[in-house]
Amino acid sequence: MSTVAISTPIPKACIIGDSGIGKTSITLRWLGTYNEYNEYIPTYLDIQSVHVYTNETISICDVYPGGEYHCRLRPLYYKDCQLFIICFSVVDVQSMKSIKDLWIPEIKHYCKGVPYVICGTKIDLRGSNEYKYIVSEEEGYEFAKSNGSLQYFECSSKTTQNIDTMLIQIHQILKKKSE
């Protein structure tokens, strides 16, 4: 008699948002391979297994927003996604507007009922005078709440602020969802 091992599927989260806002940097921080001296190379699709605890893993799908061609392919990458992490840069108000105008409608169209969290990135730049407008933490929370997000996070890949906390909380959301 043979025995068949049944493995539990690895929970999957897709990290999405406009180009250049720090999605790949977050993923690289979670993987422990971030290097602030790396040049920016757009990611088209990257699926990584991230170890949250010694014996627990989640799959993070880093999806490139892309042009018209990628817009048609993007929903294919959402298959089996259990949670979306929608990111915007706190120093790029247009990336925040895109969440409401593009990303949430796309999720609701292709992945009805799949929850999402919203994450403000690049919070280390809040003290800079280089930007015309910077989204405050309060505005981020209010925006996430008014747009149906399960939770609001803020982080900086450069300084690692809130990176680990965010990963642990995302893992807890995925774990609760699979129970």
VMD Tcl script that builds the backbone (N, CA, C; Angstrom):
set m [mol new atoms 537]
animate dup $m
set s [atomselect $m all]
$s set {name element resname resid chain x y z} {
  {N N MET 1 A 0.844 -1.169 0.000}
  {CA C MET 1 A 0.000 0.000 0.000}
  {C C MET 1 A 0.895 1.240 0.000}
  {N N SER 2 A 0.587 2.195 -0.871}
  {CA C SER 2 A 1.383 3.421 -0.919}
  {C C SER 2 A 0.701 4.524 -0.131}
  {N N THR 3 A 1.505 5.427 0.338}
  {CA C THR 3 A 0.994 6.558 1.103}
  {C C THR 3 A 1.142 7.813 0.266}
  {N N VAL 4 A 0.122 8.621 0.257}
  {CA C VAL 4 A 0.157 9.883 -0.484}
  {C C VAL 4 A 0.253 11.012 0.523}
  {N N ALA 5 A 1.284 11.830 0.349}
  {CA C ALA 5 A 1.454 12.983 1.236}
  {C C ALA 5 A 0.578 14.120 0.727}
  {N N ILE 6 A -0.200 14.670 1.604}
  {CA C ILE 6 A -1.045 15.813 1.244}
  {C C ILE 6 A -0.400 17.056 1.830}
  {N N SER 7 A -0.041 17.952 0.946}
  {CA C SER 7 A 0.594 19.175 1.439}
  {C C SER 7 A -0.430 20.303 1.456}
  {N N THR 8 A -0.264 21.167 2.406}
  {CA C THR 8 A -1.125 22.334 2.513}
  {C C THR 8 A -0.610 23.383 1.533}
  {N N PRO 9 A -1.497 23.964 0.725}
  {CA C PRO 9 A -1.036 24.993 -0.211}
  {C C PRO 9 A -0.448 26.192 0.541}
  {N N ILE 10 A 0.562 26.778 -0.046}
  {CA C ILE 10 A 1.197 27.951 0.557}
  {C C ILE 10 A 0.294 29.154 0.301}
  {N N PRO 11 A -0.065 29.905 1.347}
  {CA C PRO 11 A -0.908 31.092 1.153}
  {C C PRO 11 A -0.224 32.092 0.213}
  {N N LYS 12 A -1.014 32.709 -0.671}
  {CA C LYS 12 A -0.473 33.617 -1.678}
  {C C LYS 12 A -1.038 35.018 -1.510}
  {N N ALA 13 A -0.135 35.993 -1.538}
  {CA C ALA 13 A -0.514 37.404 -1.535}
  {C C ALA 13 A 0.129 38.058 -2.750}
  {N N CYS 14 A -0.607 38.958 -3.399}
  {CA C CYS 14 A -0.067 39.716 -4.533}
  {C C CYS 14 A 0.180 41.149 -4.080}
  {N N ILE 15 A 1.373 41.633 -4.365}
  {CA C ILE 15 A 1.714 43.017 -4.035}
  {C C ILE 15 A 1.625 43.819 -5.334}
  {N N ILE 16 A 0.728 44.815 -5.335}
  {CA C ILE 16 A 0.435 45.561 -6.553}
  {C C ILE 16 A 0.468 47.066 -6.288}
  {N N GLY 17 A 0.499 47.839 -7.349}
  {CA C GLY 17 A 0.520 49.294 -7.262}
  {C C GLY 17 A 1.275 49.850 -8.450}
  {N N ASP 18 A 1.339 51.149 -8.549}
  {CA C ASP 18 A 2.015 51.804 -9.663}
  {C C ASP 18 A 3.503 51.488 -9.673}
  {N N SER 19 A 4.164 51.778 -10.795}
  {CA C SER 19 A 5.605 51.554 -10.947}
  {C C SER 19 A 6.413 52.491 -10.050}
  {N N GLY 20 A 7.535 52.002 -9.577}
  {CA C GLY 20 A 8.498 52.833 -8.869}
  {C C GLY 20 A 8.114 53.270 -7.473}
  {N N ILE 21 A 7.180 52.570 -6.835}
  {CA C ILE 21 A 6.731 52.996 -5.510}
  {C C ILE 21 A 7.303 52.152 -4.370}
  {N N GLY 22 A 8.078 51.100 -4.718}
  {CA C GLY 22 A 8.753 50.337 -3.674}
  {C C GLY 22 A 8.242 48.932 -3.424}
  {N N LYS 23 A 7.403 48.390 -4.300}
  {CA C LYS 23 A 6.866 47.035 -4.098}
  {C C LYS 23 A 7.977 45.988 -4.083}
  {N N THR 24 A 8.872 46.055 -5.055}
  {CA C THR 24 A 9.955 45.085 -5.137}
  {C C THR 24 A 10.913 45.245 -3.962}
  {N N SER 25 A 11.151 46.463 -3.527}
  {CA C SER 25 A 12.032 46.693 -2.376}
  {C C SER 25 A 11.468 46.060 -1.106}
  {N N ILE 26 A 10.147 46.138 -0.938}
  {CA C ILE 26 A 9.505 45.489 0.212}
  {C C ILE 26 A 9.732 43.985 0.141}
  {N N THR 27 A 9.472 43.415 -1.034}
  {CA C THR 27 A 9.650 41.972 -1.223}
  {C C THR 27 A 11.098 41.567 -0.959}
  {N N LEU 28 A 12.046 42.344 -1.472}
  {CA C LEU 28 A 13.458 42.030 -1.261}
  {C C LEU 28 A 13.838 42.131 0.213}
  {N N ARG 29 A 13.255 43.076 0.939}
  {CA C ARG 29 A 13.495 43.164 2.392}
  {C C ARG 29 A 13.003 41.901 3.082}
  {N N TRP 30 A 11.798 41.457 2.702}
  {CA C TRP 30 A 11.248 40.245 3.305}
  {C C TRP 30 A 12.107 39.030 2.999}
  {N N LEU 31 A 12.735 39.021 1.824}
  {CA C LEU 31 A 13.602 37.902 1.441}
  {C C LEU 31 A 14.996 38.020 2.041}
  {N N GLY 32 A 15.324 39.203 2.541}
  {CA C GLY 32 A 16.662 39.424 3.094}
  {C C GLY 32 A 17.701 39.691 2.030}
  {N N THR 33 A 17.278 40.094 0.822}
  {CA C THR 33 A 18.221 40.338 -0.269}
  {C C THR 33 A 18.221 41.784 -0.743}
  {N N TYR 34 A 17.636 42.683 0.035}
  {CA C TYR 34 A 17.562 44.099 -0.346}
  {C C TYR 34 A 18.954 44.708 -0.306}
  {N N ASN 35 A 19.252 45.547 -1.291}
  {CA C ASN 35 A 20.497 46.300 -1.320}
  {C C ASN 35 A 20.156 47.675 -1.858}
  {N N GLU 36 A 20.303 48.699 -1.033}
  {CA C GLU 36 A 19.882 50.036 -1.467}
  {C C GLU 36 A 20.716 50.579 -2.615}
  {N N TYR 37 A 21.815 49.919 -2.941}
  {CA C TYR 37 A 22.656 50.391 -4.036}
  {C C TYR 37 A 22.310 49.726 -5.361}
  {N N ASN 38 A 21.335 48.794 -5.340}
  {CA C ASN 38 A 20.885 48.184 -6.598}
  {C C ASN 38 A 20.212 49.254 -7.444}
  {N N GLU 39 A 20.443 49.183 -8.748}
  {CA C GLU 39 A 19.736 50.116 -9.617}
  {C C GLU 39 A 18.304 49.628 -9.807}
  {N N TYR 40 A 17.427 50.553 -10.157}
  {CA C TYR 40 A 16.021 50.201 -10.342}
  {C C TYR 40 A 15.866 49.382 -11.611}
  {N N ILE 41 A 15.343 48.185 -11.447}
  {CA C ILE 41 A 15.030 47.321 -12.585}
  {C C ILE 41 A 13.576 46.921 -12.427}
  {N N PRO 42 A 12.716 47.324 -13.364}
  {CA C PRO 42 A 11.295 46.982 -13.231}
  {C C PRO 42 A 11.084 45.472 -13.166}
  {N N THR 43 A 10.187 45.055 -12.302}
  {CA C THR 43 A 9.836 43.652 -12.160}
  {C C THR 43 A 8.593 43.394 -13.000}
  {N N TYR 44 A 8.623 42.354 -13.802}
  {CA C TYR 44 A 7.441 42.008 -14.597}
  {C C TYR 44 A 6.564 41.029 -13.840}
  {N N LEU 45 A 7.158 40.050 -13.239}
  {CA C LEU 45 A 6.449 39.124 -12.369}
  {C C LEU 45 A 7.504 38.394 -11.573}
  {N N ASP 46 A 7.339 38.373 -10.294}
  {CA C ASP 46 A 8.274 37.670 -9.442}
  {C C ASP 46 A 7.475 37.011 -8.334}
  {N N ILE 47 A 7.575 35.710 -8.246}
  {CA C ILE 47 A 6.878 34.989 -7.190}
  {C C ILE 47 A 7.939 34.385 -6.276}
  {N N GLN 48 A 7.893 34.772 -5.026}
  {CA C GLN 48 A 8.887 34.329 -4.053}
  {C C GLN 48 A 8.215 33.704 -2.848}
  {N N SER 49 A 8.876 32.730 -2.276}
  {CA C SER 49 A 8.417 32.170 -1.010}
  {C C SER 49 A 9.160 32.887 0.100}
  {N N VAL 50 A 8.406 33.485 0.992}
  {CA C VAL 50 A 8.997 34.242 2.092}
  {C C VAL 50 A 8.746 33.477 3.383}
  {N N HIS 51 A 9.813 33.231 4.122}
  {CA C HIS 51 A 9.688 32.528 5.399}
  {C C HIS 51 A 9.325 33.531 6.485}
  {N N VAL 52 A 8.183 33.298 7.103}
  {CA C VAL 52 A 7.710 34.211 8.139}
  {C C VAL 52 A 8.227 33.754 9.487}
  {N N TYR 53 A 8.078 32.503 9.739}
  {CA C TYR 53 A 8.617 31.880 10.943}
  {C C TYR 53 A 9.476 30.728 10.453}
  {N N THR 54 A 10.129 30.040 11.324}
  {CA C THR 54 A 11.040 28.980 10.898}
  {C C THR 54 A 10.377 27.926 10.031}
  {N N ASN 55 A 9.120 27.601 10.278}
  {CA C ASN 55 A 8.495 26.548 9.477}
  {C C ASN 55 A 7.248 27.025 8.729}
  {N N GLU 56 A 7.049 28.318 8.603}
  {CA C GLU 56 A 5.872 28.829 7.899}
  {C C GLU 56 A 6.303 29.754 6.763}
  {N N THR 57 A 5.630 29.593 5.633}
  {CA C THR 57 A 5.989 30.315 4.425}
  {C C THR 57 A 4.738 30.907 3.787}
  {N N ILE 58 A 4.912 32.064 3.164}
  {CA C ILE 58 A 3.851 32.608 2.328}
  {C C ILE 58 A 4.459 32.916 0.964}
  {N N SER 59 A 3.628 32.882 -0.043}
  {CA C SER 59 A 4.070 33.176 -1.394}
  {C C SER 59 A 3.688 34.624 -1.702}
  {N N ILE 60 A 4.684 35.407 -2.120}
  {CA C ILE 60 A 4.449 36.807 -2.474}
  {C C ILE 60 A 4.635 36.955 -3.982}
  {N N CYS 61 A 3.612 37.423 -4.640}
  {CA C CYS 61 A 3.638 37.624 -6.082}
  {C C CYS 61 A 3.769 39.131 -6.337}
  {N N ASP 62 A 4.941 39.552 -6.787}
  {CA C ASP 62 A 5.237 40.955 -7.074}
  {C C ASP 62 A 4.873 41.195 -8.543}
  {N N VAL 63 A 3.796 41.938 -8.781}
  {CA C VAL 63 A 3.245 42.097 -10.125}
  {C C VAL 63 A 3.567 43.482 -10.677}
  {N N TYR 64 A 4.122 43.508 -11.886}
  {CA C TYR 64 A 4.453 44.749 -12.584}
  {C C TYR 64 A 3.178 45.371 -13.147}
  {N N PRO 65 A 2.950 46.664 -12.910}
  {CA C PRO 65 A 1.731 47.295 -13.418}
  {C C PRO 65 A 1.710 47.380 -14.938}
  {N N GLY 66 A 2.844 47.716 -15.533}
  {CA C GLY 66 A 3.030 47.674 -16.969}
  {C C GLY 66 A 2.111 48.513 -17.829}
  {N N GLY 67 A 2.356 48.408 -19.116}
  {CA C GLY 67 A 1.553 49.107 -20.106}
  {C C GLY 67 A 0.326 48.291 -20.474}
  {N N GLU 68 A -0.237 48.608 -21.615}
  {CA C GLU 68 A -1.483 47.966 -22.049}
  {C C GLU 68 A -1.343 46.447 -22.136}
  {N N TYR 69 A -0.213 45.967 -22.654}
  {CA C TYR 69 A 0.012 44.523 -22.777}
  {C C TYR 69 A -0.033 43.842 -21.408}
  {N N HIS 70 A 0.674 44.416 -20.444}
  {CA C HIS 70 A 0.708 43.836 -19.100}
  {C C HIS 70 A -0.630 43.958 -18.379}
  {N N CYS 71 A -1.385 45.016 -18.687}
  {CA C CYS 71 A -2.704 45.181 -18.062}
  {C C CYS 71 A -3.621 44.018 -18.392}
  {N N ARG 72 A -3.473 43.475 -19.592}
  {CA C ARG 72 A -4.302 42.333 -19.983}
  {C C ARG 72 A -3.808 41.039 -19.355}
  {N N LEU 73 A -2.520 40.936 -19.102}
  {CA C LEU 73 A -1.951 39.721 -18.507}
  {C C LEU 73 A -2.042 39.712 -16.983}
  {N N ARG 74 A -2.020 40.873 -16.394}
  {CA C ARG 74 A -1.964 40.997 -14.928}
  {C C ARG 74 A -2.983 40.133 -14.201}
  {N N PRO 75 A -4.248 40.116 -14.596}
  {CA C PRO 75 A -5.231 39.300 -13.866}
  {C C PRO 75 A -4.896 37.807 -13.838}
  {N N LEU 76 A -4.126 37.332 -14.811}
  {CA C LEU 76 A -3.723 35.923 -14.797}
  {C C LEU 76 A -2.837 35.606 -13.593}
  {N N TYR 77 A -2.069 36.582 -13.162}
  {CA C TYR 77 A -1.176 36.390 -12.023}
  {C C TYR 77 A -1.926 36.376 -10.693}
  {N N TYR 78 A -3.164 36.838 -10.708}
  {CA C TYR 78 A -3.951 36.914 -9.486}
  {C C TYR 78 A -4.552 35.574 -9.077}
  {N N LYS 79 A -4.434 34.569 -9.934}
  {CA C LYS 79 A -5.021 33.255 -9.653}
  {C C LYS 79 A -4.558 32.750 -8.284}
  {N N ASP 80 A -5.489 32.291 -7.498}
  {CA C ASP 80 A -5.247 31.724 -6.167}
  {C C ASP 80 A -4.763 32.746 -5.135}
  {N N CYS 81 A -4.824 34.019 -5.476}
  {CA C CYS 81 A -4.419 35.046 -4.512}
  {C C CYS 81 A -5.452 35.102 -3.388}
  {N N GLN 82 A -4.961 35.152 -2.157}
  {CA C GLN 82 A -5.838 35.203 -0.993}
  {C C GLN 82 A -5.855 36.572 -0.326}
  {N N LEU 83 A -4.900 37.420 -0.717}
  {CA C LEU 83 A -4.810 38.762 -0.147}
  {C C LEU 83 A -4.021 39.639 -1.105}
  {N N PHE 84 A -4.508 40.859 -1.316}
  {CA C PHE 84 A -3.761 41.837 -2.108}
  {C C PHE 84 A -3.151 42.864 -1.170}
  {N N ILE 85 A -1.918 43.226 -1.457}
  {CA C ILE 85 A -1.229 44.303 -0.749}
  {C C ILE 85 A -1.104 45.418 -1.788}
  {N N ILE 86 A -1.937 46.445 -1.655}
  {CA C ILE 86 A -1.941 47.530 -2.642}
  {C C ILE 86 A -1.089 48.668 -2.085}
  {N N CYS 87 A -0.040 49.009 -2.820}
  {CA C CYS 87 A 0.923 50.002 -2.332}
  {C C CYS 87 A 0.822 51.328 -3.078}
  {N N PHE 88 A 1.173 52.371 -2.353}
  {CA C PHE 88 A 1.349 53.697 -2.940}
  {C C PHE 88 A 2.498 54.362 -2.198}
  {N N SER 89 A 3.134 55.318 -2.839}
  {CA C SER 89 A 4.211 56.062 -2.199}
  {C C SER 89 A 3.623 57.300 -1.530}
  {N N VAL 90 A 4.012 57.551 -0.288}
  {CA C VAL 90 A 3.480 58.716 0.428}
  {C C VAL 90 A 3.950 60.034 -0.192}
  {N N VAL 91 A 4.945 59.976 -1.094}
  {CA C VAL 91 A 5.410 61.188 -1.763}
  {C C VAL 91 A 4.920 61.256 -3.210}
  {N N ASP 92 A 3.974 60.384 -3.562}
  {CA C ASP 92 A 3.418 60.355 -4.914}
  {C C ASP 92 A 1.901 60.214 -4.813}
  {N N VAL 93 A 1.212 61.345 -4.750}
  {CA C VAL 93 A -0.243 61.365 -4.566}
  {C C VAL 93 A -0.953 60.640 -5.710}
  {N N GLN 94 A -0.396 60.704 -6.915}
  {CA C GLN 94 A -1.021 60.013 -8.057}
  {C C GLN 94 A -1.062 58.501 -7.816}
  {N N SER 95 A -0.037 57.947 -7.179}
  {CA C SER 95 A -0.027 56.499 -6.903}
  {C C SER 95 A -1.127 56.130 -5.899}
  {N N MET 96 A -1.477 57.058 -5.031}
  {CA C MET 96 A -2.579 56.841 -4.090}
  {C C MET 96 A -3.918 56.916 -4.840}
  {N N LYS 97 A -4.040 57.868 -5.729}
  {CA C LYS 97 A -5.258 58.020 -6.533}
  {C C LYS 97 A -5.492 56.772 -7.390}
  {N N SER 98 A -4.426 56.181 -7.895}
  {CA C SER 98 A -4.536 54.972 -8.725}
  {C C SER 98 A -5.156 53.803 -7.970}
  {N N ILE 99 A -4.982 53.773 -6.656}
  {CA C ILE 99 A -5.578 52.693 -5.864}
  {C C ILE 99 A -7.093 52.715 -6.038}
  {N N LYS 100 A -7.664 53.902 -5.903}
  {CA C LYS 100 A -9.120 54.051 -6.008}
  {C C LYS 100 A -9.605 53.917 -7.458}
  {N N ASP 101 A -8.828 54.462 -8.403}
  {CA C ASP 101 A -9.263 54.499 -9.794}
  {C C ASP 101 A -8.953 53.233 -10.593}
  {N N LEU 102 A -7.884 52.528 -10.225}
  {CA C LEU 102 A -7.444 51.375 -11.012}
  {C C LEU 102 A -7.407 50.075 -10.216}
  {N N TRP 103 A -6.645 50.061 -9.127}
  {CA C TRP 103 A -6.327 48.798 -8.455}
  {C C TRP 103 A -7.525 48.161 -7.750}
  {N N ILE 104 A -8.282 48.926 -6.990}
  {CA C ILE 104 A -9.454 48.353 -6.306}
  {C C ILE 104 A -10.506 47.889 -7.319}
  {N N PRO 105 A -10.847 48.698 -8.334}
  {CA C PRO 105 A -11.805 48.199 -9.329}
  {C C PRO 105 A -11.316 46.922 -10.029}
  {N N GLU 106 A -10.024 46.843 -10.314}
  {CA C GLU 106 A -9.489 45.649 -10.975}
  {C C GLU 106 A -9.625 44.413 -10.080}
  {N N ILE 107 A -9.284 44.553 -8.816}
  {CA C ILE 107 A -9.423 43.443 -7.869}
  {C C ILE 107 A -10.881 43.010 -7.769}
  {N N LYS 108 A -11.766 43.985 -7.634}
  {CA C LYS 108 A -13.191 43.657 -7.490}
  {C C LYS 108 A -13.753 42.999 -8.751}
  {N N HIS 109 A -13.211 43.345 -9.890}
  {CA C HIS 109 A -13.677 42.756 -11.144}
  {C C HIS 109 A -13.173 41.318 -11.325}
  {N N TYR 110 A -11.884 41.095 -11.084}
  {CA C TYR 110 A -11.285 39.791 -11.358}
  {C C TYR 110 A -11.238 38.859 -10.147}
  {N N CYS 111 A -11.314 39.395 -8.958}
  {CA C CYS 111 A -11.136 38.578 -7.748}
  {C C CYS 111 A -12.176 38.953 -6.693}
  {N N LYS 112 A -13.412 38.825 -7.037}
  {CA C LYS 112 A -14.504 39.200 -6.123}
  {C C LYS 112 A -14.313 38.535 -4.761}
  {N N GLY 113 A -14.410 39.335 -3.733}
  {CA C GLY 113 A -14.356 38.813 -2.374}
  {C C GLY 113 A -12.964 38.634 -1.797}
  {N N VAL 114 A -11.915 38.824 -2.592}
  {CA C VAL 114 A -10.555 38.692 -2.056}
  {C C VAL 114 A -10.214 39.991 -1.323}
  {N N PRO 115 A -9.835 39.893 -0.057}
  {CA C PRO 115 A -9.554 41.107 0.715}
  {C C PRO 115 A -8.233 41.763 0.311}
  {N N TYR 116 A -8.088 43.001 0.743}
  {CA C TYR 116 A -6.853 43.724 0.458}
  {C C TYR 116 A -6.493 44.629 1.631}
  {N N VAL 117 A -5.200 44.913 1.702}
  {CA C VAL 117 A -4.676 45.893 2.651}
  {C C VAL 117 A -3.997 46.971 1.814}
  {N N ILE 118 A -3.878 48.153 2.380}
  {CA C ILE 118 A -3.216 49.253 1.680}
  {C C ILE 118 A -1.961 49.621 2.459}
  {N N CYS 119 A -0.893 49.869 1.696}
  {CA C CYS 119 A 0.398 50.178 2.319}
  {C C CYS 119 A 0.992 51.447 1.720}
  {N N GLY 120 A 1.284 52.410 2.582}
  {CA C GLY 120 A 2.007 53.612 2.181}
  {C C GLY 120 A 3.499 53.339 2.296}
  {N N THR 121 A 4.240 53.528 1.210}
  {CA C THR 121 A 5.677 53.238 1.193}
  {C C THR 121 A 6.496 54.534 1.233}
  {N N LYS 122 A 7.790 54.358 1.411}
  {CA C LYS 122 A 8.768 55.460 1.380}
  {C C LYS 122 A 8.519 56.495 2.476}
  {N N ILE 123 A 8.108 56.039 3.650}
  {CA C ILE 123 A 7.817 56.986 4.724}
  {C C ILE 123 A 9.076 57.679 5.236}
  {N N ASP 124 A 10.245 57.149 4.897}
  {CA C ASP 124 A 11.502 57.811 5.279}
  {C C ASP 124 A 11.660 59.155 4.568}
  {N N LEU 125 A 10.894 59.382 3.492}
  {CA C LEU 125 A 10.989 60.635 2.738}
  {C C LEU 125 A 10.063 61.727 3.266}
  {N N ARG 126 A 9.330 61.439 4.311}
  {CA C ARG 126 A 8.387 62.440 4.853}
  {C C ARG 126 A 9.081 63.711 5.322}
  {N N GLY 127 A 10.287 63.620 5.783}
  {CA C GLY 127 A 10.995 64.797 6.273}
  {C C GLY 127 A 11.655 65.613 5.179}
  {N N SER 128 A 11.531 65.185 3.936}
  {CA C SER 128 A 12.191 65.841 2.817}
  {C C SER 128 A 11.406 67.063 2.335}
  {N N ASN 129 A 12.131 68.091 1.916}
  {CA C ASN 129 A 11.509 69.284 1.333}
  {C C ASN 129 A 11.430 69.166 -0.191}
  {N N GLU 130 A 11.837 68.022 -0.716}
  {CA C GLU 130 A 11.929 67.797 -2.148}
  {C C GLU 130 A 10.560 67.595 -2.825}
  {N N TYR 131 A 9.551 67.255 -2.044}
  {CA C TYR 131 A 8.260 66.889 -2.614}
  {C C TYR 131 A 7.207 67.953 -2.335}
  {N N LYS 132 A 6.350 68.172 -3.338}
  {CA C LYS 132 A 5.317 69.204 -3.260}
  {C C LYS 132 A 4.268 68.855 -2.193}
  {N N TYR 133 A 3.848 67.598 -2.168}
  {CA C TYR 133 A 2.836 67.165 -1.212}
  {C C TYR 133 A 3.193 65.785 -0.693}
  {N N ILE 134 A 3.061 65.588 0.602}
  {CA C ILE 134 A 3.360 64.301 1.222}
  {C C ILE 134 A 2.125 63.853 1.996}
  {N N VAL 135 A 1.689 62.622 1.739}
  {CA C VAL 135 A 0.513 62.058 2.406}
  {C C VAL 135 A 0.857 61.783 3.866}
  {N N SER 136 A 0.058 62.312 4.783}
  {CA C SER 136 A 0.297 62.078 6.211}
  {C C SER 136 A -0.195 60.694 6.604}
  {N N GLU 137 A 0.233 60.217 7.755}
  {CA C GLU 137 A -0.199 58.917 8.258}
  {C C GLU 137 A -1.715 58.905 8.459}
  {N N GLU 138 A -2.254 59.990 8.995}
  {CA C GLU 138 A -3.695 60.091 9.223}
  {C C GLU 138 A -4.469 60.008 7.907}
  {N N GLU 139 A -3.983 60.711 6.877}
  {CA C GLU 139 A -4.636 60.657 5.563}
  {C C GLU 139 A -4.601 59.237 4.997}
  {N N GLY 140 A -3.486 58.552 5.194}
  {CA C GLY 140 A -3.357 57.174 4.726}
  {C C GLY 140 A -4.361 56.257 5.394}
  {N N TYR 141 A -4.471 56.369 6.725}
  {CA C TYR 141 A -5.446 55.553 7.465}
  {C C TYR 141 A -6.869 55.843 6.999}
  {N N GLU 142 A -7.194 57.105 6.857}
  {CA C GLU 142 A -8.544 57.487 6.435}
  {C C GLU 142 A -8.836 56.989 5.020}
  {N N PHE 143 A -7.864 57.118 4.144}
  {CA C PHE 143 A -8.015 56.653 2.767}
  {C C PHE 143 A -8.262 55.136 2.746}
  {N N ALA 144 A -7.470 54.390 3.494}
  {CA C ALA 144 A -7.613 52.924 3.538}
  {C C ALA 144 A -8.985 52.539 4.082}
  {N N LYS 145 A -9.383 53.177 5.164}
  {CA C LYS 145 A -10.680 52.882 5.796}
  {C C LYS 145 A -11.837 53.179 4.841}
  {N N SER 146 A -11.783 54.333 4.182}
  {CA C SER 146 A -12.887 54.736 3.298}
  {C C SER 146 A -12.922 53.927 2.000}
  {N N ASN 147 A -11.853 53.171 1.721}
  {CA C ASN 147 A -11.805 52.377 0.500}
  {C C ASN 147 A -11.851 50.872 0.759}
  {N N GLY 148 A -12.312 50.474 1.948}
  {CA C GLY 148 A -12.578 49.063 2.229}
  {C C GLY 148 A -11.381 48.189 2.537}
  {N N SER 149 A -10.265 48.783 2.905}
  {CA C SER 149 A -9.070 48.007 3.230}
  {C C SER 149 A -9.223 47.320 4.590}
  {N N LEU 150 A -8.734 46.088 4.679}
  {CA C LEU 150 A -8.742 45.382 5.964}
  {C C LEU 150 A -7.861 46.095 6.985}
  {N N GLN 151 A -6.770 46.650 6.489}
  {CA C GLN 151 A -5.791 47.264 7.380}
  {C C GLN 151 A -4.951 48.261 6.583}
  {N N TYR 152 A -4.322 49.193 7.288}
  {CA C TYR 152 A -3.411 50.144 6.654}
  {C C TYR 152 A -2.044 49.975 7.278}
  {N N PHE 153 A -1.035 49.901 6.417}
  {CA C PHE 153 A 0.354 49.803 6.855}
  {C C PHE 153 A 1.130 50.968 6.270}
  {N N GLU 154 A 2.223 51.292 6.916}
  {CA C GLU 154 A 3.196 52.223 6.354}
  {C C GLU 154 A 4.559 51.614 6.588}
  {N N CYS 155 A 5.460 51.807 5.625}
  {CA C CYS 155 A 6.789 51.228 5.807}
  {C C CYS 155 A 7.834 51.989 4.999}
  {N N SER 156 A 9.073 51.688 5.312}
  {CA C SER 156 A 10.215 52.186 4.555}
  {C C SER 156 A 11.156 51.013 4.319}
  {N N SER 157 A 11.367 50.676 3.067}
  {CA C SER 157 A 12.319 49.607 2.752}
  {C C SER 157 A 13.746 50.066 3.042}
  {N N LYS 158 A 13.987 51.354 2.877}
  {CA C LYS 158 A 15.334 51.883 3.089}
  {C C LYS 158 A 15.755 51.771 4.557}
  {N N THR 159 A 14.863 52.169 5.474}
  {CA C THR 159 A 15.215 52.140 6.903}
  {C C THR 159 A 14.717 50.876 7.605}
  {N N THR 160 A 13.922 50.071 6.929}
  {CA C THR 160 A 13.259 48.853 7.424}
  {C C THR 160 A 12.119 49.133 8.401}
  {N N GLN 161 A 11.758 50.377 8.578}
  {CA C GLN 161 A 10.681 50.715 9.509}
  {C C GLN 161 A 9.394 49.990 9.128}
  {N N ASN 162 A 8.846 49.232 10.059}
  {CA C ASN 162 A 7.585 48.481 9.944}
  {C C ASN 162 A 7.606 47.325 8.946}
  {N N ILE 163 A 8.731 47.013 8.329}
  {CA C ILE 163 A 8.805 45.945 7.323}
  {C C ILE 163 A 8.460 44.591 7.950}
  {N N ASP 164 A 9.103 44.228 9.048}
  {CA C ASP 164 A 8.852 42.923 9.674}
  {C C ASP 164 A 7.459 42.849 10.281}
  {N N THR 165 A 7.030 43.916 10.925}
  {CA C THR 165 A 5.688 43.951 11.517}
  {C C THR 165 A 4.627 43.738 10.451}
  {N N MET 166 A 4.807 44.378 9.310}
  {CA C MET 166 A 3.860 44.248 8.215}
  {C C MET 166 A 3.804 42.802 7.721}
  {N N LEU 167 A 4.955 42.170 7.544}
  {CA C LEU 167 A 4.995 40.781 7.078}
  {C C LEU 167 A 4.290 39.852 8.061}
  {N N ILE 168 A 4.539 40.023 9.328}
  {CA C ILE 168 A 3.907 39.175 10.347}
  {C C ILE 168 A 2.396 39.370 10.338}
  {N N GLN 169 A 1.943 40.609 10.234}
  {CA C GLN 169 A 0.496 40.860 10.222}
  {C C GLN 169 A -0.163 40.341 8.947}
  {N N ILE 170 A 0.524 40.430 7.827}
  {CA C ILE 170 A -0.004 39.871 6.573}
  {C C ILE 170 A -0.102 38.353 6.700}
  {N N HIS 171 A 0.904 37.748 7.278}
  {CA C HIS 171 A 0.872 36.295 7.504}
  {C C HIS 171 A -0.309 35.920 8.395}
  {N N GLN 172 A -0.557 36.700 9.439}
  {CA C GLN 172 A -1.687 36.407 10.334}
  {C C GLN 172 A -3.025 36.531 9.608}
  {N N ILE 173 A -3.162 37.514 8.735}
  {CA C ILE 173 A -4.387 37.674 7.955}
  {C C ILE 173 A -4.589 36.453 7.055}
  {N N LEU 174 A -3.516 36.032 6.384}
  {CA C LEU 174 A -3.602 34.873 5.497}
  {C C LEU 174 A -3.914 33.602 6.276}
  {N N LYS 175 A -3.307 33.464 7.428}
  {CA C LYS 175 A -3.523 32.271 8.253}
  {C C LYS 175 A -4.979 32.213 8.729}
  {N N LYS 176 A -5.500 33.346 9.188}
  {CA C LYS 176 A -6.886 33.423 9.653}
  {C C LYS 176 A -7.853 33.122 8.515}
  {N N LYS 177 A -7.525 33.608 7.318}
  {CA C LYS 177 A -8.374 33.389 6.159}
  {C C LYS 177 A -8.444 31.901 5.775}
  {N N SER 178 A -7.339 31.181 5.969}
  {CA C SER 178 A -7.304 29.766 5.574}
  {C C SER 178 A -7.894 28.836 6.634}
  {N N GLU 179 A -8.222 29.351 7.811}
  {CA C GLU 179 A -8.768 28.498 8.871}
  {C C GLU 179 A -10.242 28.224 8.674}
}
mol reanalyze $m
mol bondsrecalc $m
mol representation Tube
mol addrep $m
